[in-house]
Amino acid sequence: MSPTPTGISGIAVDVPPFRVDLHEWSRWAGENPNKIRDVVGTGFRLPGPQQSVYTMAANAVLRLIEQYAIDPQDVHYLALGTESSTDNSAGAVITRGMIDDALRQLGKQPLSRNCEVPEFKHACLGGVYALKGALRYLRTDGQGSKAIVVCADIALYEHGSSGEPTQGSGAVALLLEENPALAAIDLAQAGNASDYRRVDFRKPIQYVNGDGQAHPCSNIPVFNGRYSAACYVDELLSALEDMYDRRQIDGRDYIENVDGVFMHRPFRRMPENGWAVAYLFSLARGSASAQNELRALAEDAGVEFDALLTEMASGRCISDFGVRERIGDDAFPLTTSLVRSFRNTPDYQRIVLDKMRLGTDGMAELGNLYTGALPAWLAAGLDEAARTGEDLDGKELLLFGYGSGDAAEAIPVTIVPGWETAARKIAMDQAMANAIDLTESQYRALRQGQCTELHYQPRGEFVVERVGTAIGADFQDKGIEYYRYISEPLS
């Protein structure tokens, strides 16, 4: 007897209203706007002074409950995936408390009193780990109940750094249950990988500033761009190889035939490069005809074929590059050259761009959502497919989750019949409809934490009402955020 399928039945997205237009940002920063558009995207969102990772998470969960008419008493698992939390003790339970307050305010029952509230952290992979935790829960002691996973993050980078145009913020909530309405997931078919990468991308709790003193972390990462890109590619290859082995399938055949691909997306070009490399590596490890195809591509690119095969079979000791002396070196120099040439071929359009087309335009406006980047792309893709009448019944999509530092998951999902009804409720256009374009001065002031007139009235959302300051002997709340659900604008 086959086990009851479990998977995703609904998705809801929340982004803050404050938008940075990347064409305008390019003018402010003296960058080429066409390059920024092609490599990164067209815009990103930032939270205002009354918004935090928890308000965005709560907004997304409440929207999910309302859009999918979920009985809160049926929710026995609420997980938060984030790397932007501002409390090192509590996590998802904060979101739970906010949701309960809003539901009571709206005349509804709160979430089940017997609801688990874990938080998952591993850079951008925390949300996928939360997803896997929820699916395992539904298969074991949570049978018959519903689970919600919310991925919420704020991606910030130093002014003038290469990461600045890849900023973003938002939250994505997913409803998981038995007999799913959108996509079924069998974790036995998934692949995973992990390895320690030292200085790939980190957020130390404390760092030593130029004055030699330790200061609290400001949630801005320490990262090394080229090395981080190599880590991403290496972990993608390792997770895919594990998935191929588990399913006993050929990598090239899989990449050729999978119906769609959704990946962790720090910026537009990263998943495109990664998937292109995965295809080229599958040729190197494939049949004689596959290797002949790779040889022809290498000749067109002016890359020596035997040297390329040696590079691809070298064991990929990426950690060797995570030292000061080699941090700027390209771990895959010949493969990188080949990818540049491969982009100009019809096969690149077919293998890479066509498989990633769903939701790509919508994602260009979202920026990097860290844990929310992958589920946001899936939401945008399914929303677009439902709107355009695309037939996805029974088709397999690949979800690739990645977290710097580093770990990855390659998870195939199967779209179920009738998925369109649930997909139409995602309503990405409504989630994105609140945009307020920032001027350069507003953007700079917001990033510096300075009060600035933003002309925004919250409605139907959570806000940070105040932050506690007491640290007395009889009462302490210093640094604790207090939240409020605003159903109507304040007068």
N, C-alpha and C positions, 0 to 999 in steps of 0.2 A: 504494500500500500504506500503510495507516494505521500510524502509529508505535505501539509497545507502550505502553499506558496506564501511567502512574505515579501514585502517590498514597500514602495512609495505610493501613497494615494493622494498626496497633495503637496503643494509648494507655495509659500508666500514670501515676498521680498519687501524689505524696508530699507530705504536710503534716506539720509538727511537731505535737506533742501539745498544746501549751499554748494553750488557748482562752480568749478573752475573750467573754463573753456580752454582746451589745450592749444588752440590756434592763438588765442590771446596770450596765454602763458608763454608760448614760444616767442612772441614779440617782447614780453617783459624780460625773458631770460636770454634773448639774443640767439635763439635756436632756430633751426630750419623747420618751419611748421609742417612741410610735406613729409619730412623724415619722421617727425614726432607722430604724425597721423598714421603713417605706414607701420612704424615699429611699435608704437605704444597704443594710440587710440585718439579719441576726440574730446574726452572730458573726464572729470572725476568729481566725487562728492566729498565734502568735509563736514564733520559735526560742528554745531555751534556751541556756545557756552552752556546751554541747558541740556545738551545731549551727551550721552556716553555709550559705551559698548552695551551696557545693561538696558538703557532705554531703547536702543535699536533692537536688541534681542526681544524685549518684551513687546515692542510694536509688531515685529514679524510674527511672533507666536499668537498674539491677539488677532491679527489679521488672518492667520491660518485658521484659527478656531471659528471666526465669523464667516470666512469665505467658504469653508467646507462644512459648516453646521455641525461641528464636533461637540458632542456632549462632554464637557470638562471632567465629569465624574468617570468617564471611560479612560482618561489619560493616567496611566500608572508609571510612566517613565518620561522624564523631561531632562534631556541632556544638553549641555552647552559646550560647544567647541569654540575656543578662542585663544588668542595669544596676546590680547589687549586688556585683560581683566585688571581692574584697579584694586582688587581685594585678594590677598594671598591666603585667605581662609575660606570665605564663602564664595559661591559661584552661581550655579544654576538655581540654587534656592532663592537668590536675590530676584531673579527673573520670575520664579514661581510666586513670590510674595507680591510683586507688582501686578502680575496677571490676576491673582486672586482678588486684589483690591479693585481692579478695573471691572472684573466680572461681577462682583457684588454691586459696584456702582451702576452697572448696566442691568441689574436685576436678575443676574444669572447665578448658578451654582459655581463655586470655585473648583479648582482641580481636585482630583481625588486626594483625600488625606493620606492615602497609602501610595503616594507617588515618589519614586526614586528620583534623586536630583543630582546626578554626577556632573562634574566638569572634566573635560578632556583637553590636554595641552600637548601638542607637539608641533610647534610652528604652524604652518598652513595645513597640516594634516589632521589637526585636532578634531575638526568636524567630521572627517571620514572615519576616524576612530570612534567617534560618538555614534555615527551611523551603524558601524559594525556592532558596537555594544548594544544598540537598540534592537537590531535584527536578532542577535543572540538571545536577548531578553525575551523577545516575542516567541522564540523557538523553545524556551525552557520554562521558567517560572512565571512568565508574563503572557502565556497563551490566552487568547481571547480578549486581551486588552489592546489599547492603542499606545503608541509611543510618539513623542515629538522630539526632534533634534533641531536645535537652532545653532547656526554658525554665525558669529558676530565678531567683527574686527574693525580696527582703525589702523590703516597703513600710513605712517608718516615717515618722511625722510628729511635729512638736513637740507637747508637752502643751498643750492648750488651743486648738490650731489647728483650722480647719475640716476639715482632713484626718485628724485623729486617729481618728475612728470608721471611716475607710476603710482602715485598715492591714491587713496580711496578709502571709503568706509561704507558699511552697511551690514545688513543681517539677512539671512535666509533661513526660514523654518520649513521643516519637512515633516509630514505626517506619515508614519510607518504603521503597518498593520498586516494582518493575515488577509489573503485574497485581495491584493492591492488593486487600486483603480488606475494607476499609471504604469508602474514598472515592477516586475518581479526580479528579485535578487537572490541568487544562490551563491553564498560565500565559498562553497566548496569548489567553485569554478574560478575563484579569484587568485591573483598572485600578489606577493608582497616582498619587500626587501628593506633592509636598514643597514646603516654603517655610520660610524662616528666621524664627523668632518671638521672638528676643531673650530676653525674661524670662518666657516662658510657664511653663517648668518646667525647672529646671537643677540640677545637682549639681557646683558648682565644686570642683576638687581642693583649693583653698585658699580660705578666706574671711577677711575682716577682722572680728574681733570688736570689742566695745565698747572694748577697751583699745588699739585701733589696731594690734594685732599680727596677723600672719597665722597661722592655725591650720589643721591638717589637716581635711578634710571628714569629717563623721561619717556620711555616707550619708543624711542627712536633707535633703530637697530644698528649694530656694528656689522658691516658686511663687506664682502670682496666680490665685486660683480662678475668678473670673468670666471673666477673659481666657482662661484655659486651656479653659473650657467652650466659648467661642466658637471657639477654634482647633480643637478636636475636631470641632465641627459643620462648620466650613468645610472641613477636610481630608476629612471624610466626603463632603461634596457634590462636592468636586473629584475624588476617586478614583472615585466612582460615575459622574460625568460621563464620565470617561475610559473606564470599562468600557462604558457605554452606546454611546459612539462606536466603540469597537473592535468591538463586537458588532452595531452598527447596530440597536439596539433602542430602544423608547420607555421612558423612565424610569418613568412611571406604570404602564404595563403590567407592567414587570418587578416593581415593588414589590407590585403586586396579586397576581401569580402565583407569585413565588418561594415555595418550600414551607417554608422556615425561615431564620432569621437568627441568627447568632452574632457578637457584636461585642466589641471591647475594652471591658472593664467595670471602670472604676475604682470604681464603686458602682452600685447598681441603677438609679437614675433616669437616669444619663448616656446609656446606649445607647437607652433608651426615648425620651428627648427628641431624640436625634440622628436616629433613624429616623423619628420623627414629622415633624421638619423636612424630612428628605429627601422624604417623601411630599408635603408641602405645596409644596415647591419644584418637584416633578415636575408638580403641578397647574398652577403658574404658567407652566411651559414647555410645557404640553401643548396639546391641542386646545381648541376653543371650549367643548365640554362640560366639559372638565377645569377650564378657567378659570371657568366658571359655578359649578362645585362649590366652587371656592376662594372665589368671590364670596359664595356663601351662607354658608360658614363664617365669612368676615370679617364679614358682617352680624350673624350670631349672636354674634360676639365683640365687636362694637362697634368694629371696626377699619376704618379708611377704606381701601377696596379699591385705589384708584389709588396711594395712598401706600405700601401694602403691596407692590404690584408694583414700584414704584420702589426700595424697600429690597431686594427680592429680585434686582433687576437691576443693583444698584449696583456690581458688580465685586468686592464683598466684600473691601475693603482692610483685612483684619484686622490686619495689622502696624501700621497707623496707631494702633491702640488699645494697642500694647505700649510705651507711654511713660508716665511717671509721671503726667502730667496727665490721661490718659484711661483708665488701667488699670482703673478701677472702672466705666466706662461699659458699657452693654449694646450690643453690636455689632448685635444684631437685635431692637430693642425691640418692633416691631410683630409680628414673627414669634413672639417669646416670648409675647406676649399671646394670639396665635392658638393656640399650642400649649396653653396653659392651658385655653382653651375647648374645643379639640379633644379633650382628655382625657375630656370628659364625653359624648362621642358614641359611638354603636355602632361607627362606623368605626374609632375608636381601638382598640377591643378587637380588631377583625378585622385591621386593618393592622399594629398594633404588638404588642399583648400576645399575641395568638394565634400570631403568627409567632415570638415569643421565648419561648413557654411551656416548651419542652423544656429541662430542666436549670436553670430559673430558681430553683426552690426550693433545689436543691443549692448553687447559687452564692451564695445568701444567707448561707451558712455559711462561705464561703471568704475573704471580704474581697478586697482588691486584690492580685493576684499579679503586677502589672506585666506582664512578658513572658509569664507563665503564665496571665494572665486569660482570653484568648481560647481557647487550647487546653483549658484547664480547663472552660470552658463547653461546648465541643464534646464533651469527654469526658462531662460530666454529662448532656448532652442525648442522646447516643447510648446511654449506659448506661440512662437512663430509657426511651427508646424501645424498647430491647430487652426490658426488664423488663415493659413494659406492652403489648407486642405491636403496636406501631405499625408500619404498613407504610411503609417509606421506600425500597423498591426503585426505583432509577432517578430518584429525586427530587433536585432541585437545592437545595442550601443555600448561603447566602452567608456567607463569613467576612470580617469587616472587622477589619483590624489597624491600630492607631494608635500612634504614638510622639510624645510631646510634643517640640516644638522646631522643625520638626515634619514628619511624613510619615505616609502612610497607604497601605494596600493593600486593594482590594476583590477578593476571590478566590472565584469560584464553584466549588463541588465537587459531584460527582455520586455519590450513594450507590450502591454496586454490589450486585448480587444476592448473597444469602447473607451480607450484612454483619452479621447478628445474632450469628453465631458469634464473630466477633472482638469485637463490642461487649460481649458478656457477660463477656469476660475483663478489661474495664476495671475492674470491681468497685469502684465508687466507695464503696460502703458499707464495704468493708474498708479502703480508704485513709483514711476519715474515722473509723474506729472507735476510734482511740487517744486521744480527747479527754480532757484534764484541765482542768477549769474553774479559772481563776485567781481568787483573791480580789483585792480592790482593792490591798492592801498587796503582794501577790506581783506584780501587774501593774506597780505603780510601781517596785518594786525591780528587776524584770527590765528595764524600760525604762531604768533608770539604771545598768545594768551591775553591780549589786550582787549578791553571792552570796545566794541565797535557797533555802530548802528546798522543792524541787519534787516530791519523792517520785516519781521516775520512773526506771525501770530500762530502758536501751536493750536492744533485742533485734532481731536481724535487720536491723541498720542501721549506718550509718557515724556516727562521732563525731569531733569534734576532740579528740584525746588531749592535746595540749599545743601551745603556741606558742613558737617558738624565741626566745632572748634573746641569743645570742652575737654579738659584733661585733668579734672580735679580728683580729689581723693574719693568723693562720693559718687561721681558720675563722669564717664568718659565717652566721647563720640568723635574725637578729632579725626578728620579725614573721611568719616562715614557719609556717604551720599544718601540724601532723603529724596524720594521720588513722588511724583504726583501724576495721576492720569487726568488729562484735560479733555473732556468730551466736547466742550464748546470753547471758543476763544475767550480769554480773560478780557473783561471790560477795561 
